Amino acid sequence: MACPFGAGQLNLASGWSSYRNSPDYFNSCSNSNMSVPMNIAGYQFAHSGNAYCGVATWWIYPNIREYVGIQLLSPTIIGQKYYVSFFVSFSCGGTVSIATNKMGCTLSTLPYSVGNPFPINNQSLFHSDSILTDTVNWIKLSTSFIADSAYQYLIIGNFYDDNNTDTLSVNNIGNVGYYYIDDVCLTTDSIYNDTWTGIENLHESNISIIPNPANTFIKINGMEGELEINIYDLVGRIVRHTKINNNLLNTESISNGIYLIKIDSKDKTIIKKILIQH
C-alpha cells in the first residue's frame, strides 16, 4: 500500500483495482487532495482505519460509471451460502452533489480492468433501491446469496444505466454522483457479517465515551496514557484540540450539536460521534 498523490490511483490500495474507469483511493497519509478526511470529493473520516475508496455512480455525461474490484482469497463454493456487506457514505463536495440509488455489488468468474471494463448490464447481486443522501454517517449495505458459480472476484458500484438509476440533486450546482466505500466483508458466517463493523472497530468493544449526550464533560474509557483530542464539527472544522492525561475532557465551552471526536493514544486512533447538550 502506498500514499495516493492524485485521482484514479486505486491500484495503490493493496488488492484493489479499477474494473471500470478511474475510481479513487483516499488515505490520511496523503499530502495531496486525496487525503482523509478532507479530499477532492468532500469530507469524511474513514469508517475504520485511515483509508477508503470512492466511485462515481452517475455523471452528467451518459452512462459513466466507476467500479472497484478485488480477487477473493478463494473461489466461492457452488451451493454454499455467503454473506456480503460494505459501508458507503454519500460525498457532497464541489461538483459532487448528485445522490443516486442502485449502489451495490456483484460477483464475477473473470477479472476486469480499465481496458476491459465490467459492463453496465442492469444486473447486480444486490443494490440499494433507496437514494442514499447521508454525508455524515456510513450506511451498511448487506445481503446473502447461494453461490451458483465458482466466483473469484467481487465488484462494487452502480451496475445500472441512466434509464434505470434514480437521481437527486442536493444543491443544484453539481453534476456527479459519488460515494465513498469502506470495510468490505464476504463470509460464510452470518453472525460475523451481522456484527462486522470494520477492521479496527472489531477491537473497540472496550472503548466508550460517557456520558453521550454530554453536558459539561466526557470520560474516555478503555484508552490509557496521554490522549490527543481533536473535535470536529460536521463540516470538518476543528472546534477543540487538546491533550489530556486523566481521560476526562471538559466540554462546557463547546456549543450544542453533533461532533466527531478523534482520539489518539500511543498505539491507536479512535473516531467516535458525540452529542453535546447543555
ZAMARGU-4260 file (C-alpha; in steps of 0.2 Angstrom, whole numbers, plus 5000, padded with zeros to 4 digits):
<rodrens>
0) 5000/5000/5000 | 5007/5017/4995 | 5000/5035/4998 | 4990/5042/4984 | 4995/5058/4976
5) 4982/5060/4963 | 4965/5054/4957 | 4962/5037/4950 | 4976/5028/4960 | 4965/5014/4967
10) 4980/5002/4962 | 4989/5009/4977 | 4977/5001/4989 | 4983/4983/4991 | 4972/4970/4982
15) 4960/4983/4974 | 4960/4989/4956 | 4948/4998/4944 | 4936/4987/4935 | 4929/5002/4925
20) 4935/5019/4923 | 4945/5028/4937 | 4939/5025/4954 | 4949/5034/4968 | 4959/5029/4983
25) 4960/5041/4998 | 4972/5039/5013 | 4976/5050/5028 | 4995/5048/5024 | 4992/5058/5008
30) 4999/5076/5007 | 4988/5080/4992 | 4969/5082/4990 | 4967/5063/4991 | 4969/5063/5010
35) 4956/5058/5024 | 4946/5066/5030 | 4947/5081/5018 | 4949/5077/4999 | 4943/5082/4982
40) 4926/5073/4984 | 4921/5080/5001 | 4924/5077/5019 | 4923/5061/5028 | 4933/5051/5041
45) 4936/5033/5037 | 4923/5021/5044 | 4938/5012/5052 | 4957/5014/5049 | 4963/5028/5039
50) 4958/5025/5021 | 4944/5022/5009 | 4940/5022/4990 | 4927/5031/4980 | 4917/5028/4964
55) 4906/5038/4953 | 4888/5031/4952 | 4882/5044/4939 | 4888/5058/4928 | 4881/5072/4918
60) 4888/5063/4903 | 4878/5047/4898 | 4881/5031/4907 | 4898/5035/4916 | 4901/5023/4930
65) 4916/5018/4941 | 4919/5000/4948 | 4931/4994/4961 | 4935/4976/4961 | 4946/4963/4971
70) 4950/4945/4969 | 4943/4934/4983 | 4955/4924/4994 | 4947/4908/4987 | 4933/4905/4974
75) 4915/4903/4981 | 4909/4885/4983 | 4894/4881/4972 | 4879/4878/4984 | 4887/4887/4999
80) 4878/4902/5007 | 4888/4918/5008 | 4885/4935/5016 | 4892/4951/5009 | 4892/4968/5016
85) 4901/4985/5014 | 4899/5003/5021 | 4895/5018/5010 | 4894/5037/5013 | 4887/5050/5000
90) 4901/5063/4995 | 4895/5080/4993 | 4909/5092/4989 | 4912/5104/4974 | 4904/5097/4959
95) 4899/5081/4968 | 4881/5083/4973 | 4870/5070/4964 | 4864/5057/4976 | 4858/5041/4967
100) 4851/5024/4971 | 4857/5007/4964 | 4874/5006/4974 | 4878/4988/4976 | 4889/4974/4971
105) 4891/4959/4960 | 4902/4944/4958 | 4912/4938/4943 | 4922/4922/4937 | 4934/4934/4927
110) 4944/4949/4931 | 4941/4966/4923 | 4951/4982/4920 | 4951/4999/4913 | 4955/4992/4896
115) 4942/4978/4898 | 4928/4986/4909 | 4914/4976/4918 | 4898/4980/4908 | 4884/4991/4913
120) 4872/4977/4912 | 4857/4982/4923 | 4861/4967/4934 | 4869/4965/4951 | 4870/4953/4966
125) 4861/4966/4976 | 4859/4985/4977 | 4850/4999/4986 | 4833/5004/4979 | 4834/5020/4991
130) 4843/5036/4985 | 4857/5037/4998 | 4860/5055/5004 | 4868/5054/5021 | 4885/5063/5021
135) 4888/5061/5040 | 4886/5043/5043 | 4892/5027/5035 | 4877/5016/5029 | 4880/4997/5029
140) 4873/4988/5014 | 4872/4969/5016 | 4864/4953/5008 | 4866/4934/5007 | 4866/4923/4992
145) 4869/4905/4987 | 4884/4904/4976 | 4879/4896/4959 | 4897/4898/4951 | 4915/4897/4957
150) 4916/4916/4958 | 4933/4923/4961 | 4930/4942/4960 | 4920/4955/4970 | 4915/4971/4961
155) 4906/4986/4969 | 4897/5001/4961 | 4881/5005/4951 | 4878/4992/4938 | 4863/5001/4931
160) 4862/5013/4916 | 4855/5031/4917 | 4837/5025/4912 | 4837/5013/4927 | 4845/5025/4940
165) 4836/5037/4951 | 4845/5054/4955 | 4843/5068/4967 | 4852/5085/4966 | 4856/5091/4983
170) 4862/5108/4979 | 4858/5112/4960 | 4876/5115/4955 | 4884/5098/4954 | 4885/5086/4940
175) 4892/5070/4948 | 4886/5056/4959 | 4899/5049/4970 | 4901/5038/4985 | 4914/5033/4997
180) 4916/5014/5001 | 4924/5006/5016 | 4925/4990/5026 | 4920/4976/5013 | 4916/4959/5020
185) 4912/4942/5011 | 4910/4927/5023 | 4900/4911/5026 | 4897/4916/5044 | 4881/4926/5046
190) 4885/4932/5064 | 4902/4938/5058 | 4893/4948/5044 | 4880/4955/5055 | 4892/4961/5068
195) 4905/4967/5055 | 4909/4985/5059 | 4927/4987/5052 | 4945/4981/5055 | 4948/4992/5069
200) 4931/4993/5077 | 4931/4974/5080 | 4944/4978/5093 | 4935/4993/5101 | 4921/4985/5111
205) 4930/4990/5127 | 4931/5009/5122 | 4917/5020/5127 | 4914/5039/5129 | 4902/5043/5143
210) 4890/5052/5145 | 4884/5054/5127 | 4875/5065/5125 | 4887/5075/5136 | 4885/5091/5145
215) 4900/5098/5155 | 4912/5084/5152 | 4915/5067/5144 | 4925/5052/5151 | 4935/5041/5139
220) 4936/5023/5145 | 4947/5010/5138 | 4962/5020/5132 | 4977/5023/5143 | 4991/5037/5144
225) 4991/5054/5136 | 4977/5056/5124 | 4977/5069/5110 | 4960/5075/5106 | 4953/5083/5091
230) 4934/5088/5090 | 4927/5092/5073 | 4910/5099/5068 | 4901/5091/5053 | 4909/5102/5040
235) 4926/5097/5046 | 4932/5112/5056 | 4942/5109/5072 | 4932/5116/5087 | 4944/5109/5100
240) 4962/5102/5101 | 4970/5097/5117 | 4979/5084/5126 | 4973/5075/5142 | 4981/5063/5154
245) 4966/5059/5166 | 4953/5053/5152 | 4942/5067/5157 | 4938/5081/5144 | 4929/5097/5148
250) 4915/5101/5135 | 4907/5116/5144 | 4914/5128/5130 | 4908/5118/5115 | 4891/5123/5108
255) 4876/5111/5107 | 4877/5099/5092 | 4884/5083/5084 | 4903/5082/5083 | 4916/5069/5078
260) 4929/5066/5091 | 4946/5059/5086 | 4956/5052/5100 | 4975/5047/5098 | 4985/5037/5110
265) 5002/5030/5109 | 4996/5014/5100 | 4979/5018/5092 | 4967/5030/5085 | 4948/5030/5088
270) 4935/5041/5080 | 4918/5042/5088 | 4902/5053/5086 | 4897/5063/5101 | 4882/5074/5105
275) 4884/5090/5116 | 4868/5096/5125 | 4870/5109/5138
</rodrens>
